[in-house]
Amino acid sequence: MGDKGERFIQSLRDNRNVWLFGKRVDVTNDPHFTGTLSTISALYDRNDDVQTAFLVPNSLADLEKRRAAFEAWSLATSGVMSRLSDYARSRLTGWYANREHYRQYDGQFPDKIQAFYEGAKREQRFLTVVQRDPQINRSADGSIAAEELGLLRITKKTSEGVRVSGAKMIGTSAPYSNDLIVYPLAKWGEEQKEQSSMLLVAADSPGLHMICREPFSSNAAGDHPLSARFDEMDALLIFDDVLVPWERVLLHENPDALWSIKNDKVSSGLAYHQAITRLQIKLEFAAAVANEIAETIGAAGYLHVQEKMGELLMQCQTIKALLIASEAGGQVDAYGTYIPDFSYIETARNLGAVYYPHALEVIQLIGAGGLIQTPSSVSDLHGDVSHLLQKYFKGAGTDAVTRTKLFKLAWDLTSSPLGSRHELYERYYAGDPIRNKAGQYLAHDKERWKTMVERYL
């Protein structure tokens, strides 16, 4: 482990409250976290791409530089790690670039976010964005108290800062983050202003509890190659009377300001530019696995398999084209920031919720029963009956060890707990896919369509 990776690990040795299986754990030495932390620390050591997410793009070249860095991290993790902090850093960079817009809501906002941005960049802090409310009662109509719904809210203001209680989900990568950027997605009114704050919360804040889901990690990289390296832990964050100092309270009790934060074009443009770059790499990886399976079992010559592989290729190329179009169609805003065209990014994001599950389905259709019928472990191929296993687990021109490793990789990607979690993530990480598609339609300028039709009317 190099100096940068070691510093990252050391930064997590604090008083954070991370709970797993009912016990408080130290993420730096708990076996359920070591694989992921090893991956992240190696990325810190490998290159300076960790800093590129903090780059405020002033030109197309800057935006392309950001994409190149995101591609490098995504290729290193096959797109499987969705929250390597470059998403949250991009969010922060967008708000920082657009900070003067928020002076109208709070005159201290520009200075506060600049100080945090500069510190996070200098210290290479690992950041996580947490927005969503706990699923206690989704049928609530506003008559149920915020406390009963578990909504994060300010309960007290002091000279030191604000005290908050409530919960937030889903804190992906929160257990190994340095800071959490917390704000609501809902459009609150004045009557809910105590829930309308944007906070920068230190991960080791007293009273903050991270309740982890069941881990999908593994210590057998040969049998679970993705789960062993890339299990991004998700956690429910419970704020039990947590003090947030005033310098970390970016906005408070201001519903209009928080709605503007949620819809910030610069922050959303830069963050989802990263997300779509990762999606494209992830789709390519899925296509590569599907192709390798088809060749390994001698199915690549079948027309229906070629058709399915053609679909996966078109998915990859469509997302790549939309990504390039968003960059080429970008514009410089009033503050000199070059922002990608969000219409193309939004299209790619909405397609991703359909494309990724389809890619997993194609792998399952091609691999079929072979995904199930593998040895219990790759090590079985070197046991007492290895001569039999070597004969009956081989592929078309592929030895049994290589074929078994491939099918275990495919299982980990499509059907393991980690794989199932990722399918769910790609469907819903950006919110309700139905609402997203409807919102894209409602926001579209339809005058061109009307003109095309009116000539016949």
Summary of the structure (lengths in Angstrom):
residues: 457
radius of gyration: 23.5
end to end distance: 70.1
largest distance: 80.1
contacts: 1531
relative contact order: 0.11
helix: 55%
strand: 13%
